[in-house]
Amino acid sequence: MANNTRKPQSKPTIREWNGMPKNTITHPTQHVDPKYNGMAIMGDFNHPEIDWESVTTEKNINHSSQQFIDAIRDAYLHQHVTQPTRYRHGQNHNLLDLILTSSEDSVSNLEYHAGIALSL
């Protein structure tokens, strides 16, 4: 299990992806002990430009959002959060907090609750 938080203005380098080593997502099995049969990566990935219903973005191929989508697809990860996780007055609601797993069936009965504070 890995946890992640990405600031909106941050740009991942070639050696890292959202603060984690890039191959955590592109080669997830390198980071999973063989005695376990799955993995989960959770956190605020801060890609509001991704439409998670269709898993697409209108950004170009070099944009970090498109690269993030490509990395998720290449690693055969499943994204489970379906409702917005950030609400700010006067702004669009965004789905920023994600649960990525190696198994489509590994998350069930996901509950959504109101936030407890304003995020920065």
N, C-alpha and C positions, 0 to 999 in steps of 0.2 A: 504494500500500500504506500502510495506517495501522496503528499499534499503540496499544493502550489498556490501562489498568489502572484499576480502580475499587475504592476502599476500601469495605468492607461498609457502613459507617455513612454514606457520602456520598449526597447526594441531588442529582441533576442539576437545574440551573436551566433556565428556559425557553430560555436562549441556549446552553446546552451539554448534551451528552449523554455521560455517562461521561467527562468531561474533554475531549471533542472538540466542535467546533461542532456543534450539533444537526443542521444540514443535511448534515453528512458522511454520516449514515445516511439521513435522509429524502430527500435529493437528492444521491446519491453521484456522479452524473455531473458535477456542478459541480466536483468535486475530482479528476477524472481527465483527464489530458492526452489530447486527441483522437487522438493517434498510437497510444495503447494501446487495446486492445479489452476490457479487464476491470479489475476491482478486487478487492482483498482487504483485509479489516479483521480483525486478530487481536489477542487479548489476554484478560486476565482481566476479564470484564464483571460478575462477582459478582452473579448473579441466581439463587441456589440454588432459589428458588421456581418457576422455569420448568421444566416437563417438556418436554425437548427432543425426546422421541420423538413426542409429539403437538403440540408447540409451543403449549402452553397453560399457564395459571396459574390458581389458584383465587383470586387476589387481585382486587380490584375494578378497574374501568376507569381509575381515577385513580392506581393504584399504578404505580410506575416500571417494574415487571416487565411489566405489561400494555402500557404505553406503548412499552416496548422491543420487544415482540413486534409491536405495530402498526407501528412504524417499520421493522422488518425486512421485514414483509409489504409495506408501501407502497413500499419500495425494491426489491422483488423479489430480496432477497438469500437465499442458501442457507447453512445452517449445517451444517458437515461433521463436527464432533466428536461421537462417539456414546458414548464411555465416560467415566466420572467422571475428573476431573483433579485432584481434591483429596481426600486421605485424611487424616483426623485420628483418632487413637485416641479411642474413645468418642463419635464424631460420625458422622452420616450421610455417606456418600461423595457428593460433589457434582460436577456438570459445570459448571465456572465459566469455564474457558478455551475460547474459541470461535474458529473460523475462519469468517468470513462472506465469501462471494464473490458476484460477479454472475453466475457461471456454475456450474451444478450439476456440470459435468464438469471443473472446473478443479483439483480436489484428488483425488488417488488414492493408494493405498498408504499411508494414514495409519498411523503406528506409535505405539504407546503405551508409555512407559517409566516406571519408578518415579521419583518425585521425588528431587531431589538435596539438598533442605533443607526445613525447615518454613517455610511462608509465615506472615507475621504477620497 
